[in-house]
Amino acid sequence: MQFDFRNKIILITGGTRGIGKQVADDLYSLGATVLITGTNPKEVKTLNEAAEKGSKKKIYFAVDFLKPESVNQFLKEVKKYNRIDGLVNNAGINRLNPIQNAQVSDWDDMLNVNLTSPFLLLNAISPIMIQNGYGRIVNISSIFGVISKEKRSVYSATKFGIHGLTVGCSNDLARYNVLVNTVSPGFVLTDLTKKNLTKTEMATLSEIIPIKRMAETKDISNVVVFLLSNLNHYLTGQNIVVDGGYTN
Ligand code: NAD
C-alpha cells in the first residue's frame, strides 16, 4: 500500500528550511496540501507568490513564536480552517550554554518556541480534528529530550517536555482517532547543527554513531511521513528516536 495524502491538509511549523522543509516537500509530493510557517515575512511573501503560480497546494504563513501579536494573528488564521488532518510541531531553537551561564531570556525564548508553540497549536487544532474524527500529530523533540549533555540543560528541559505533552495529549485524543507521537532526531545535517557543531565535532560524531554518519533530513522525514499517514492506525503516545543508534 502507498502513502496517500491526496485530500489531506497538513500544517508544519518551521517548514522553510531544515527538517521541516523536507517534511513539507515530501508531503507535498505525496499529494498533501501543506500549510507551512516561516519567520521571515518577506520570504513568506515570495514563497506564496511562487506557490500561486503552481498548484496552490503550498500555503505559507509568517509567524514568530517569540512575538505574542504574531502568534495570536496566526492562531486566528489557523482556526478558520474546518479541516486540518495533520500537524507537525517542528519549529525549534537551541542556544548552547552551561547552566551557570544560561540567561533567563534564553530560557524564555527556548520555552516559547520549543514548548509553548506546540501547546498553543495542539490547543487550537485538536478541536478541528476531534470534530472531523481524524488527526495525526507529530511533535519534534530530540535525542536531547531522552538524554542530555553539557550546555544543553535548557534545550533538554524543553525537549523532555515535548514528549510529556505528547503522552498527555495521546490520552486525551485517542478516542477521537487523533494520534499523537514524538519523533526525536539525532544529529541531522541542517543549519541548526552547522551553527552549533564544528567540522571536527561532526567528523567525530560520525565515528561514534553506530550507523557511521549523521542523519540527512530525509531520514527524519520518512518517519514523520509514516506517522502522519493512512498506514498509522494504532501508534500513539510513542517517542520514535531516529538517531542511527547513538543513544543505544
Ligand atoms: P533549523 O534551524 O534548520 O530550522 C528550525 C525552524 O524553526 C526554522 O524553519 C525556523 O523558521 C523555525 N523557527 C525558529 N525560530 C522560530 C520562531 N521564533 N518562531 C517561529 N519559527 C521559528 O533547524 P532543524 O535542524 O531543521 O530543526 C527542526 C527541529 O528539529 C527543531 O525542533 C530542532 O530542535 C529539532 N532537532 C534538530 C536536530 C538537528 O540535528 N538538526 C536534532 C534533534 C532535533
Residues whose N, C-alpha, C, O or C-beta is under 5 A from the ligand:
A	BS01	NAD	G14 G15 T16 R17 G18 I19 G20 G38 T39 V63 D64 F65 L66 N90 A91 G92 I93 V113 I140 S141 S142 I143 P185 G186 F187 V188 T190 D191 L192 T193
